[in-house]
Amino acid sequence: MSRIPIPLNETRRLALLQELRILDTPPDQAFDLVTRLASRVFGVPIALVTLIDQGRQWFKSRVGMDIQETPRDQAFCAYAILQADVMVVLDAHTDERFRGNPLVTGDPHIRFYAGAPLTSRDGLTLGTLCLIDSVPHEAFGPQEQAMLLTMAAMVTLRLESLRNIGYMDATMALPNRTRLLDDLEQLGALGTCVSGHLTAVAVDLCGAEYFNDTVKALGYRYADDYLLAARDRLVSLLPPGTTVYRISTTRLGFILGHSDDELGTLLSSIGRACAEPLWLGEIPHNACATMGALRLPDTFNGPDVLRALVSTCDAVRQDGGHWSFYDCSQHEGQRRAFQILSALSTTLSEALAPQGTNQLSLHYQPKVDLRTGRCVGVEALLRWQHPVLGTVSPAEFIALAEKTALIERITRWVMDEALRQAGKWQRQGLNLSVALNVSAVDLDRPGFADELCALLERHAVDPHRIELEFTESAISHRPERLRQHLLRIRGLGVKVSIDDFGTGYSNLTYLKTLSADTLKVDQSFVRNLLNDITDQAIVPALVRLAHEIRHIVVAEGIETREAYEALAAWGCDHGQGYWIARPMPAAALEHWLGNEPGRWPGLYQASRQA
């Protein structure tokens, strides 16, 4: 057996082979169709798509061949890639190059060989489409050679498509999400052959927020260089030859064939290494990588795998860990979220229609003067009773809606309904203020104040009877824009309250500059007030601070008489909570106002006299 020749463009040829990321990848139906067709058309038992790597020939597609690769020095195709046309060996026993080849003297006992080169558009031959038989052939003429070249051209087109039609990420020089989905689809077709043996892993190098902050501070070029450095560190920690994909801006993915214990050891090691500062341009980066892993089951599809991996990465980052296997309960949570958002969209459309059915309602929780017991107002709280989902908590659906445009529709419905009810009570002579909860998204909308003004006019409501409550998260969003909107709202005569004070972005500068009338002390400071000495120090301090800057103080979550009395003794102005009254429909509230005169001194008389 003679020495294997090496092409003059070997370095470039191997570089293209690596760029394609096709070695050691799952079967591809397009290639398999060609090899099956070639085997039938030419009547040979073996047909292969071979790729000539540095020290081996690897079979991307194979019919009639059990092994996946052979040493390059045994490869007939190592000679075929030197030719522009088909290389034909009618009988290997009579060819000096191959008569002693182990593939001739042993399995698969090659006698006949014909190989057509797979040559890229830039003249680099990566391998062949070849035919093999264990008996010699008398001829393989021009017509057959032309047909084999045509089939080889089909294979080459598929190779070029892997290179050109969106399979590579230009910035990272890695196969992209589309390529990963294709590879997962090919693995999925193998079914039980991969079940339990392969694990898909996604790595979030730094998180989207960190990347965006880097872009804003140092520009896209620097941020991309940072991702490349993080990529290189990750690749250096993976087993050699692992194909890494770019899934999204900061997320990479790969597939491993490790046991759970081996995988756990590897991912924990990667997590520790990636927690170390990454230096770039004299700047240390301390963003930690997070990883999600999913053991591939018997049946799966690529999009579901990616969704599971991404959600696991995000969950790990929220928990502050390094990595975790996918928890199917996350899928249930995501499905529940999808069901809620879908149902909520339909519910809002029906609620806002002129004659539509309404699953939404407002309940009103009384707010009393802690010194006199007089009911001074109510907070309007949204309730949703769905025919299939049942009672859906506002804590669940509002949080989801705030991530979508649905929150604007919810706020419009709540404002319209609450102001309609406020107008009715005003005409009945009840002197009650009505507080509404609005989100950061609402206060950021340019037309919000105009909508509020229009509703005040439509329902003929005294603006001083309406109070808007917003949480501290709205403060952190765009403080200056928020300040301007609040000035406009207060200019209408509507009162403004900072809700859940003390739990978010509390900042004395905000209190100084924002136009607000009321601070609502969060219930987390009130519920354990009698047993927590820290809360007993914080709450009176908050009351004094609010009074110093001329704010009314409302305490939420009053659930005992003792808490009520303590808050009243510290000078807290108003309070609400289950010990006073639970949220209730408007009719029940009117009944409560008229039938609880003994519980709160002056409540009945004050309400009737107002």
Helices and strands as residue ranges (DSSP letters): H 10-20, H 29-42, E 46-52, E 56-63, E 69-71, G 72-74, H 77-80, E 87-89, G 92-94, H 102-105, E 112-119, E 125-133, H 142-164, E 168-169, E 174-175, H 177-190, G 191-193, E 199-204, H 208-218, H 220-237, E 244-246, E 251-256, H 260-274, E 278-280, E 283-285, E 290-295, H 302-319, E 323-325, H 328-352, E 360-369, E 375-386, E 390-392, H 394-401, H 406-428, E 433-437, H 440-443, H 448-458, G 463-465, E 466-471, H 472-477, H 479-491, E 495-501, H 508-513, E 518-521, G 523-525, H 533-548, E 552-555, H 561-569, E 574-575, H 586-595, H 603-609
